[in-house]
Amino acid sequence: MLGVGDRTQFYDATGALRDMIQSHILQTLALTAMEMPKDLTPEGIRNEKIKVLEAIRPIPVNELEKHAFRAQYAAGEIKGEKVPGYLEELGNNDSVVETYAALKLFIDNPRWKGVPFYIRTAKRLHEADTRISIRFKKAPLQLGQDGQQQNWLILGIQPRECIKMEIQSKIPGLDIATRTIQLDAANRQEGDESIDAYEALLLNLIEGDNSHYLHISEVEAQWRLVDPIIEAWAKDRKPVHQYPAGSRDPEASKVIFESEDQFWRYSIELGGDAH
């Protein structure tokens, strides 16, 4: 829900794609999609991450609008407080730097062939959270005349560390019908120690543990993927799509999805109890 604050000049030279996707989000994707490492050493894990990152199919710049979407937050309301838009904060209506960036990616290896990965980051959306949402394929046999929804696995990272599952279950009785049930497992429990992420990184550095630091091969693979997009967006000076601060994802971002029934995941709330 945060905006760029007093970092307007820095952010206008960076943008959401370069600021978050190039590093943090592609790392999250790699950890999600990598094969099981031969061991849990930093080198073992890193080797599998590098394989995934190098297998991501380059986005064709001539079809960029089908694979990448950008936007800027406009004036809106956050928790009852009116906030200005990005261009107002910047004081430059000509800026095309994105505060919202979304990509559709494919990993060209046997396990993930044909499976789209959707990643995005944004400022001033309706909620601030980090999550991994995995939708399972449709079951080959469907219960009921109208079929059934697909199952989901949600990994909550911030602000609530948890694992949630959304499962289609048959309703007890004679009729053949299903409903959605949710399983919620909180990873962090009362009394658990809370450590700042940067504090943990610094401790790793002091102890000589490089498992949470990027290898140059990871960095190079990530930049090879995003550099052509950054260059293409910088050349395209048309006004960028606007979304009201405090709103959900722009409907216009649907342009990158493979099918009509796909969109960003909201149904499982991470900030509170399961419903």
C-alpha positions as CSV (number, residue, x, y, z in Angstrom):
1,M,0.0,0.0,0.0
2,L,3.0,2.3,0.3
3,G,3.9,4.8,-2.4
4,V,7.3,6.0,-3.4
5,G,7.4,8.6,-0.6
6,D,10.5,10.7,-0.6
7,R,12.2,8.3,-3.1
8,T,10.6,9.9,-6.2
9,Q,13.8,10.7,-8.0
10,F,15.4,7.4,-7.2
11,Y,12.3,5.5,-8.2
12,D,11.9,7.4,-11.5
13,A,15.4,6.3,-12.4
14,T,14.6,2.7,-11.5
15,G,11.0,1.6,-11.8
16,A,9.2,-1.5,-10.4
17,L,10.7,-3.9,-12.9
18,R,14.3,-3.0,-12.1
19,D,13.6,-2.5,-8.4
20,M,11.8,-5.7,-7.5
21,I,11.3,-8.2,-10.3
22,Q,14.9,-8.3,-11.5
23,S,16.1,-9.5,-8.1
24,H,13.6,-10.5,-5.4
25,I,10.7,-11.8,-7.4
26,L,12.8,-13.8,-9.9
27,Q,14.6,-15.3,-6.9
28,T,11.3,-16.4,-5.5
29,L,10.3,-17.9,-8.8
30,A,13.6,-19.8,-9.0
31,L,13.1,-21.3,-5.5
32,T,9.6,-22.3,-6.4
33,A,10.4,-23.9,-9.7
34,M,13.8,-25.5,-9.1
35,E,14.4,-29.2,-9.0
36,M,15.5,-30.9,-5.8
37,P,19.2,-30.1,-5.2
38,K,21.6,-32.9,-4.6
39,D,22.2,-31.5,-1.1
40,L,21.2,-28.4,1.0
41,T,24.6,-26.7,0.7
42,P,24.6,-23.1,-0.7
43,E,26.2,-24.5,-3.9
44,G,23.7,-27.3,-4.3
45,I,20.7,-24.9,-4.0
46,R,22.4,-22.2,-6.1
47,N,23.1,-24.7,-9.0
48,E,19.4,-25.6,-9.3
49,K,18.3,-21.9,-9.2
50,I,20.7,-21.1,-12.0
51,K,19.3,-23.9,-14.1
52,V,15.8,-22.5,-13.7
53,L,16.8,-18.9,-14.4
54,E,18.7,-19.8,-17.5
55,A,15.8,-21.9,-18.8
56,I,13.3,-19.0,-18.7
57,R,12.2,-18.2,-22.2
58,P,13.2,-14.7,-23.3
59,I,10.2,-12.4,-23.8
60,P,9.8,-11.5,-27.5
61,V,10.0,-7.7,-27.7
62,N,7.8,-7.7,-30.8
63,E,5.0,-9.3,-28.7
64,L,5.8,-7.4,-25.5
65,E,2.2,-6.4,-24.8
66,K,1.1,-10.1,-24.5
67,H,3.8,-10.9,-22.0
68,A,4.4,-7.7,-20.0
69,F,2.2,-5.0,-18.5
70,R,3.0,-1.7,-16.7
71,A,1.0,1.0,-15.0
72,Q,1.3,3.9,-12.6
73,Y,-0.8,4.6,-9.5
74,A,-3.1,7.6,-9.7
75,A,-4.6,9.6,-6.9
76,G,-6.8,7.5,-4.6
77,E,-7.5,6.5,-1.1
78,I,-5.5,4.3,1.4
79,K,-7.2,3.4,4.7
80,G,-9.6,6.4,4.4
81,E,-6.8,8.8,3.6
82,K,-6.6,10.5,0.2
83,V,-3.2,10.2,-1.4
84,P,-1.7,11.7,-4.6
85,G,-0.8,9.9,-7.7
86,Y,2.8,9.0,-8.8
87,L,3.0,11.8,-11.4
88,E,1.8,14.3,-8.9
89,E,4.4,13.2,-6.3
90,L,7.1,13.3,-9.0
91,G,6.0,16.6,-10.5
92,N,6.5,15.3,-14.0
93,N,3.6,14.3,-16.1
94,D,5.8,13.0,-18.9
95,S,7.3,10.1,-16.9
96,V,6.6,6.6,-18.2
97,V,8.3,4.8,-15.3
98,E,6.1,2.0,-14.0
99,T,5.0,1.6,-10.4
100,Y,3.2,-1.6,-11.4
101,A,5.0,-4.3,-13.4
102,A,3.7,-7.7,-14.4
103,L,5.2,-10.5,-16.5
104,K,4.1,-13.8,-18.0
105,L,7.1,-16.2,-18.2
106,F,7.6,-19.7,-19.4
107,I,10.4,-22.1,-18.3
108,D,11.6,-24.3,-21.1
109,N,12.4,-27.5,-19.3
110,P,10.5,-30.8,-19.1
111,R,8.8,-30.2,-15.8
112,W,7.3,-26.8,-16.6
113,K,6.8,-27.0,-20.3
114,G,3.7,-25.0,-21.3
115,V,3.0,-23.8,-17.7
116,P,2.7,-20.0,-17.4
117,F,4.3,-18.2,-14.5
118,Y,2.7,-14.8,-13.6
119,I,4.7,-12.4,-11.5
120,R,4.0,-8.9,-10.5
121,T,5.0,-6.1,-8.1
122,A,3.3,-2.8,-7.4
123,K,3.0,0.3,-5.3
124,R,-0.2,1.5,-3.7
125,L,-2.4,-1.6,-4.3
126,H,-5.2,-2.5,-1.9
127,E,-2.9,-4.6,0.3
128,A,0.7,-5.2,0.9
129,D,1.7,-8.8,0.9
130,T,4.1,-11.3,-0.6
131,R,2.8,-14.7,-1.6
132,I,3.3,-17.6,-4.0
133,S,0.0,-18.8,-5.5
134,I,0.0,-22.2,-7.3
135,R,-3.0,-23.3,-9.2
136,F,-3.2,-27.0,-10.0
137,K,-4.4,-28.4,-13.3
138,K,-8.0,-29.5,-13.7
139,A,-8.7,-33.1,-12.7
140,P,-9.2,-35.4,-15.7
141,L,-12.6,-36.5,-14.3
142,Q,-15.0,-33.8,-13.1
143,L,-17.7,-34.2,-10.4
144,G,-21.1,-32.8,-11.1
145,Q,-22.7,-31.4,-14.2
146,D,-20.9,-28.0,-13.9
147,G,-17.5,-29.6,-13.1
148,Q,-15.4,-28.3,-10.2
149,Q,-13.0,-25.5,-9.5
150,Q,-9.3,-26.0,-9.5
151,N,-7.3,-26.6,-6.3
152,W,-4.8,-24.0,-5.0
153,L,-1.7,-23.9,-2.8
154,I,-0.8,-20.5,-1.3
155,L,2.5,-19.9,0.4
156,G,2.3,-16.7,2.5
157,I,5.6,-15.0,3.0
158,Q,4.7,-11.5,4.3
159,P,3.0,-10.2,6.3
160,R,1.7,-13.6,7.5
161,E,3.9,-16.6,7.1
162,C,1.6,-19.5,6.4
163,I,0.6,-22.3,4.0
164,K,-3.0,-22.5,2.8
165,M,-4.8,-24.9,0.6
166,E,-8.0,-24.4,-1.3
167,I,-9.5,-27.8,-2.1
168,Q,-12.6,-28.9,-4.0
169,S,-14.5,-31.4,-1.8
170,K,-17.7,-33.4,-2.4
171,I,-20.6,-32.1,-0.3
172,P,-21.9,-34.9,1.9
173,G,-25.2,-36.3,0.7
174,L,-26.8,-38.0,-2.3
175,D,-26.2,-35.2,-4.8
176,I,-23.0,-35.0,-6.8
177,A,-21.7,-31.5,-6.0
178,T,-18.6,-29.9,-4.7
179,R,-17.7,-27.0,-2.6
180,T,-14.4,-25.2,-1.7
181,I,-12.8,-25.9,1.7
182,Q,-9.7,-24.2,3.1
183,L,-6.9,-25.6,5.1
184,D,-4.8,-23.0,6.9
185,A,-1.5,-23.7,8.6
186,A,0.2,-20.7,10.2
187,N,4.0,-21.0,10.1
188,R,4.7,-18.4,12.7
189,Q,3.2,-19.0,16.1
190,E,2.9,-16.9,19.3
191,G,6.3,-16.6,21.0
192,D,8.4,-17.3,17.9
193,E,11.4,-15.0,17.5
194,S,11.1,-12.3,14.9
195,I,14.2,-11.2,13.1
196,D,14.6,-8.5,10.6
197,A,15.5,-9.9,7.1
198,Y,18.5,-7.6,6.7
199,E,19.7,-8.5,10.2
200,A,19.7,-12.1,9.2
201,L,21.6,-11.3,6.0
202,L,24.3,-9.4,7.8
203,L,24.7,-12.3,10.3
204,N,25.1,-14.7,7.3
205,L,27.8,-12.3,5.9
206,I,29.7,-12.2,9.3
207,E,29.6,-16.0,9.6
208,G,30.7,-16.5,6.0
209,D,27.5,-18.2,4.9
210,N,26.7,-17.1,1.3
211,S,23.6,-19.2,0.8
212,H,21.3,-16.1,0.7
213,Y,23.6,-14.1,-1.6
214,L,23.3,-14.2,-5.4
215,H,25.9,-15.8,-7.6
216,I,27.1,-13.8,-10.6
217,S,25.4,-16.4,-12.9
218,E,22.0,-15.8,-11.2
219,V,22.5,-12.0,-11.6
220,E,23.4,-12.3,-15.3
221,A,20.5,-14.6,-16.1
222,Q,18.0,-12.2,-14.4
223,W,19.4,-9.1,-16.2
224,R,19.3,-10.9,-19.5
225,L,15.6,-11.5,-19.0
226,V,14.6,-7.9,-17.9
227,D,17.0,-5.7,-19.9
228,P,15.2,-6.0,-23.2
229,I,11.9,-5.1,-21.5
230,I,13.4,-2.1,-19.7
231,E,14.8,-0.9,-23.0
232,A,11.6,-1.3,-24.9
233,W,9.5,0.4,-22.2
234,A,12.0,3.3,-22.1
235,K,11.6,3.9,-25.8
236,D,7.8,3.8,-25.7
237,R,6.8,7.2,-24.5
238,K,3.0,6.8,-24.7
239,P,1.2,7.6,-21.4
240,V,1.2,4.6,-19.0
241,H,-2.0,3.0,-17.8
242,Q,-3.3,4.5,-14.5
243,Y,-4.8,2.6,-11.6
244,P,-6.3,4.4,-8.5
245,A,-4.2,4.1,-5.3
246,G,-5.8,1.6,-3.0
247,S,-7.4,-0.4,-5.7
248,R,-6.9,-4.0,-6.8
249,D,-4.9,-5.0,-9.8
250,P,-5.9,-3.1,-13.0
251,E,-8.3,-5.1,-15.1
252,A,-6.1,-4.1,-18.1
253,S,-3.4,-6.4,-16.7
254,K,-5.5,-9.4,-18.0
255,V,-3.9,-8.9,-21.3
256,I,-1.0,-11.1,-20.3
257,F,-3.0,-14.0,-19.1
258,E,-3.4,-17.2,-21.2
259,S,-7.1,-17.7,-20.5
260,E,-10.2,-15.8,-19.4
261,D,-10.5,-17.6,-16.0
262,Q,-7.0,-16.5,-14.9
263,F,-6.2,-13.4,-12.8
264,W,-4.3,-12.4,-9.7
265,R,-5.2,-14.4,-6.6
266,Y,-7.4,-12.8,-3.8
267,S,-9.7,-15.4,-2.4
268,I,-7.5,-16.6,0.4
269,E,-6.8,-13.8,2.8
270,L,-3.3,-13.8,4.3
271,G,-3.8,-11.1,6.9
272,G,-6.3,-12.8,9.2
273,D,-8.1,-16.0,10.0
274,A,-9.4,-18.4,7.3
275,H,-13.0,-18.0,6.2
